[in-house]
Structure formats: structure tokens, C-alpha cells
Amino acid sequence: MIRRSILGAIAFGLLGFLGLFAWSQVDRTSAFAAICYAGLPNFSRPAEIDADELGCAILAPKATYRGLFISGFEASNFSSPDFPKVKVQLSDDDGRAWYNCPTSGCDAALDEQFDRDYLTSCFSDRTMQTGFASLEVEGWVTVSKGQFGHLGAYPREFYASRVVSVGPPPKRFIDDWIAGYREAKLCDDQIERRS
């Protein structure tokens, strides 16, 4: 009787494991999230990322991404067309992620690139400077639905492992950015000074 119970428990456990394995092959994100929410570890979490920081957000496997990084007041926006798509509320997935620097720190070349002021034709005050960079970086991006970054404004989060290369943003992007400020009449030469 005991032997039959033990064999039944082993068979049930094996069947459960095979079911989870099959589920993870069909929908890795949902399977890993369900396992995590049930109290088991987040199996998508690499050792480089603190478990409390990641929670049950599921990460895609480590990969290299190219994109545009915008940094400034309450912003750490890395956008890449190579990110896996995520389901977002009310709008199309726009490829944005809240960027987290590698555990070794942000790259010196990235800091230098952010110090370049591309908006001098519009703003003279550098206290609210926005940094722009084209970036190739290796790391992990969340693939589970969520709200990340400042005020939960980002549909995904990116954890950088290594910065591969840093360069200036495309000129057209900067021109469009300044045109947007000018259209909204936010440039220094468009704002009436109060005495």
C-alpha cells in the first residue's frame, strides 16, 4: 500500500513536471511567471540581477540590442526595434524600456556621450539637460507585461550586462526633437520673459 502511494506520488510529480515543461515550451513567459507567483524562484533571473529587484518579471534570454538611449530628469529610456514585443494597455508596443546600468557601473563612453549638448539651439539652461546616444548593449529585457521605471511609465525594463559600443544619435532624431520643442513653443527664444 505504501509502495503504491509512493509510486503514485512519483508519477503525479513526474506528470506535473512534464506538464510544466510542455507549458514552458509553448508559452515560456506565462509558465515562468506562474511558477514564480506560486512561490518558486524566477527561473529567468540571471545571477547578476538581484531577485528582489526583478520579482516575478520574466526576462528574455541574454542578447545584444541596438537602439537609442535618452537619459534625463526622471528618464532612462532605451528603445530598440529588436526587443521582443510585449502586450501593453491602450496602445501599440513602442519598443521602450527603462534602462538599468551594468552592475559594474555605466560606461565612461556613455557618460561622455550624454555630456554632449545637442539642444543648445533651443535651451541655454543645462540643468535639465537630456542625454542622447546610439547604443549597442548586451543584457536582458523583460518580456512579461508590466509597468516599469519612473511612475511605471515603461512597458518593459532592460538590465544591461555590458556596453558594446556608444555613438551619437542620428541627426534626424535630434532635428525632430528640436522641431517638437519649437512646435510646442518651448525653446528659450519662444518663451516670453516675465519681469
N, C-alpha and C positions, 0 to 999 in steps of 0.2 A: 504494500500500500504506500509506504513512504517512498519507495523507489519509483513508483508510478507518479507520485506527486512531484518528485524531483525532476523526472523526465518531462512531465507536463510543463513545469516552470521553465526548464531549459528551452523546450520547444516554443513556448509562448514568448520568451525573451528573444530567441533567435528570429521568430516571425516578426516581432516588433522592430528589431534591428534591421531586418531586410526591408520592412515597410518604410522605415525612416531613410534607409539608403536609397530606395527607389524614389521616394518623395524628393530627396535632395538632388537626384539626377534630373528630375522633371522641373522642379522649382527650388533651386538652392537657397534663394533668399528667404522664402516663406518657411522652409524646413529648418534652416539655421535659426531664424527668429523664434519660431515656436519652441525649439529646444532651449534657447536662451531664456525665453519668458517662463518656461517650466522650471527654471532654476539651475539648469546645467550651464557650463561655460559657453561663451560665444566662440564657436569653432572657427569663425572667420577672422578672429583677432590675432595679429602677429605679436610677438613678444615686445616689439618696440613701442606698442601703444598700451597705455595704462587701461586696465579693464574698467575702472570706474569712469574714466573719460569717455570710453566708447559705449558702455552699456550694452544694449541689445541691437544697436545699429549694425547692420551686416555690411561687410566690406567686399568689394570685388577683389580678385587676386591682384597681387602687386604687378604694376605695369608702368610703362613710360608714357607720359602725356605731354602734348604740346598745346600751348594756349596763351591767353593774355591774362596777366595778373594786374589788378588795380588795388592799390592799398592807400588807405587814408583814414580820416576820422570815422571810427566805427565801421570800417570796411576792410575786408581781406578777401577780395573777390577773384578767384581763379576760374576762368571759363575755358573749356576745351570741347571741341566738337567730337573728340574721341571718347568722352565719358559715356558709360552705359546709360541708357535712358532710365529715368525714374518717373513714377506716377506722381503728378503734382495736382493740387487743387486749383480749379478755375482757369488754368492757362496751360499752354504747352510748356514742356520742359525746355528751359533756355540754356542749359549747359553750365550753370553757375555752381560753384562750390565755395564754402568757407575754407580758407587755406590755413593749415597748421604747419609751421616750420618743422624741419627735422629735429630730432631730439638733440642733435649736436649744435643746433642754432641755425639761424637763417644765413644764407650765403653772403659773403662780403661783396661779391659782384652784384648780387641782387640789391643789397643796401646801397651800393654806389649808383646803380641804375635808378633806384627810387629817388635819389637825391637830385636827379636831373629835373629841371623845371620846364615842363612843356607848355604850361599855361600862362607864361609871362605876358602874352599879348592880351590877356583877359584879366588877370589878377596881379596886383603888386604885393599883396599881403601873403607871405608864405606860411603863416601859422596854420592854415587849413590846407596845406599842400597835399595834393594827390599824387601818388607814385604810379608809374606805368612801366610794364616790362613784358616783353615776349619771353616765354619761359618754356623750357623743356625740363621736366622733373619726373623722377621715379617715386612711386608711392601707391597708396591705397585710397580708393574713393568709395563712399557709401553707395549702396545700391538699394537699400531699403527706404521706403517712404518715411520722410521725417522733416523736421524743421530745425535747421542748424544755424550756428553763428549768431551774430548780434540780432536780438529780438526774434530769433527763429526765421529770419528773412531768406535763408538759403535752402534750396531743396536737397542739397547734399553737402557732405563735408569731405575734405581732402586732407590726408595725412602724408606729408612729404617725407621721404626717406633720404633722397639725395637729389640735389640740384645738378642737372646735367649741363645746361647752358642757359645763359641770360643774354638778352639783347634788347634793343629799343623797340617800342611798339610800332606798328605800321603807321606811316604818316597820315594815311586816310582816316584812321581811327581817331587820331588827335585832332585833325581838322573837323571831323564830325562832332567830336566832344565840344570843341570851342564853338562851333556853329550852334549847338544845342544851348549853350550858355548865352550866346548872343541872341538867339531867338527868344529866350526867356527874359532877356534884358537884365542879366545878372553880372555882366562884366563891369569892371571899375569905371570905365568911361561912359557907361549907360545909366549908372545909378546916380540920382541927384543927391548931392551932399547937403546934409542939414547943418545949419549953423547953431 
